[in-house]
């Protein structure tokens, strides 16, 4: 279970519409178009669980090249950071 993969989008590309983001998510991550649209309309930062066999590296490279920011990690990667702290509010400066 701790090998489950997650896609984290920190920032959309400059001037990127939700429709453009949905198209990238559909092509690069294998989401159906309805799922891609729902995910694209989520305001970053956002974390999505990836289906088994899906590799988001193409999406990450394209988004980062366009001025956005994203990364992929596993639950094992997160667990290796140690004990987590609960937070009530997060803001991006």
Residue pairs with C-beta under 8 A, 6 or more apart in sequence:
1 75
2 74
2 75
2 76
2 79
3 74
3 75
3 76
4 49
4 50
4 74
4 75
5 49
5 50
5 54
5 55
5 56
5 72
5 73
5 74
6 47
6 48
6 49
6 50
6 72
6 73
6 74
6 75
6 78
7 29
7 47
7 48
7 50
7 56
7 59
7 60
7 70
7 71
7 72
8 45
8 46
8 47
8 48
8 70
8 71
8 72
8 73
9 44
9 45
9 46
9 47
9 48
9 63
9 68
9 69
9 70
10 44
10 45
10 68
10 69
10 70
10 71
11 44
11 45
11 67
11 68
11 69
11 70
12 21
12 44
12 63
12 68
13 20
13 21
13 63
13 66
13 67
13 68
14 66
14 67
14 68
16 66
16 68
18 37
18 40
18 41
19 37
19 40
21 39
21 40
22 33
22 36
22 37
22 39
22 40
22 41
23 36
24 59
24 62
24 63
25 31
25 35
25 36
25 39
25 40
25 59
26 32
26 33
26 36
27 58
28 56
28 58
28 59
28 62
29 36
29 50
29 54
29 56
29 59
30 51
30 54
31 39
39 46
39 48
45 92
50 56
50 72
55 72
56 70
56 72
57 72
59 70
60 70
60 71
60 72
63 69
63 70
64 70
